[in-house]
Amino acid sequence: WEDSAVLQEVSSFYEAHMNLELRVDKEPRKKAVRTYVRNRSRTGLDIDLIDTGEGLSECLSVLTAMAMVRRHGERGGPSILAVEEPGSHLHPDLQEGLIERACEVVTKPEGNVKPRIVLETHSEIALLAVQRAIVNGTLAPEDAIFYWVDQNPTTGRSSVEKIVCDRSGRLQGNWPPDAFQKDLEIAADVQDARDALEGRQ
């Protein structure tokens, strides 16, 4: 955390999405580092990151890695970042923000080397956020490639399908038509039940 540019970039995510400022202080007597957030709307209220919701501490490492991979060209180190389920403990708004940050890192690197970010996720929000970035023109379609991994129920063998997006963010390739269907089914069930309830009143 001696790199102030990385700390500032990571803190900017907390500020934009939660009105919190990320702070890191060295504690020489304990030979430790204290990582905490300061609530910007309530002066003086500091909360150790470990005492916040799990999502805030979980996304810290992902945000830090993204800030560092963005600077690969000027500082060396890896130019590829792989993250498993980056939004698994995050509120949907923060999942969206994390994907937006990933798109920004890929499109606005520090230096000449464009970093690559590989995300393994089941999040429909992540998919939609990438599609929106393509439609809005903040992410080029060629900078987003999806792979759908499926398992044959009979043989147990997995297959991988490459999926790309066109300029309007539409998925091109062998994307399963029933992917994320469960959300739509539940929403339809809720509406049917609501209609039935209101019909009885």
Secondary structure, DSSP 8 states (H G I E B T S, - for coil): ---HHHHHHHHHHHHHHHSEEEEEEEETTTTEEEEEEEETTSTT-EEEGGGS-HHHHHHHHHHHHHHHHHTHHHH-S-SEEEEESTTTTS-HHHHHHHHHHHHHHHHS-SSS---EEEEE---HHHHHHHHHHHHHTSS-GGG-EEEEEEE-TTT--EEEEEEEE-TT--EESS--TTTTHHHHHHHHHHHHHHHHHHHH-
